[in-house]
C-alpha cells in the first residue's frame, strides 16, 4: 500500500500542475513513517527518512 502511494506521489510531483498535491502527500507519508519508526524505537531508519524529508523540503522550496 505504501509503495503504491509513493509511486502516485512521484507522479504527482513530476507534473507541475499537481506538484503541490504530490508534496503534501509525500509529507504525510514521511511523517507517518517517522512516527512509526519512533514508536517502534527502530532509530536506524531515521537517517534515510531525514534524507527524504530534506528532499521534499527542497522540492517544496523550489516549487
C-alpha positions as CSV (number, residue, x, y, z in Angstrom):
1,X,0.0,0.0,0.0
2,X,2.7,2.5,1.0
3,X,4.7,1.7,-2.2
4,X,1.7,2.5,-4.3
5,X,1.1,5.8,-2.6
6,X,4.8,6.6,-3.0
7,X,4.5,5.9,-6.8
8,X,1.4,8.1,-7.0
9,X,3.3,10.8,-5.1
10,X,6.2,10.7,-7.5
11,X,3.9,11.0,-10.4
12,X,2.1,14.0,-8.9
13,X,5.4,15.7,-8.1
14,X,6.6,15.2,-11.6
15,X,3.7,17.1,-13.1
16,X,3.9,20.9,-12.4
17,X,0.1,21.2,-12.2
18,X,-0.1,18.7,-9.3
19,X,3.2,19.3,-7.7
20,X,1.7,20.9,-4.5
21,X,-0.6,17.9,-4.0
22,X,2.3,15.5,-4.5
23,X,4.4,17.3,-2.0
24,X,1.6,17.3,0.5
25,X,1.0,13.6,0.1
26,X,4.8,12.9,0.3
27,X,5.0,14.9,3.5
28,X,2.1,12.9,5.0
29,X,3.8,9.6,4.1
30,X,7.2,10.7,5.6
31,X,5.5,11.9,8.8
32,X,3.7,8.6,9.2
33,X,6.9,6.7,8.6
34,X,8.8,8.8,11.2
35,X,6.0,8.3,13.7
36,X,6.1,4.5,13.1
37,X,9.9,4.4,13.4
38,X,9.8,6.4,16.7
39,X,7.0,4.3,18.1
40,X,8.9,1.1,17.3
41,X,12.2,2.6,18.5
42,X,13.9,1.5,15.3
43,X,16.2,4.5,15.2
44,X,18.5,3.1,12.5
45,X,15.8,4.0,9.9
46,X,15.7,7.7,10.9
47,X,18.6,8.7,8.7
48,X,17.0,7.7,5.4
49,X,13.8,9.3,6.4
50,X,15.6,12.5,7.2
51,X,17.1,12.4,3.6
52,X,13.6,12.0,2.1
53,X,12.2,14.8,4.3
54,X,15.1,17.1,3.2
55,X,14.4,16.3,-0.4
56,X,10.7,17.1,0.0
57,X,11.6,20.3,1.7
58,X,14.0,21.2,-1.1
59,X,11.4,20.4,-3.7
60,X,8.8,22.5,-1.9
61,X,11.2,25.4,-1.7
62,X,11.7,25.3,-5.5
63,X,8.0,24.8,-6.3
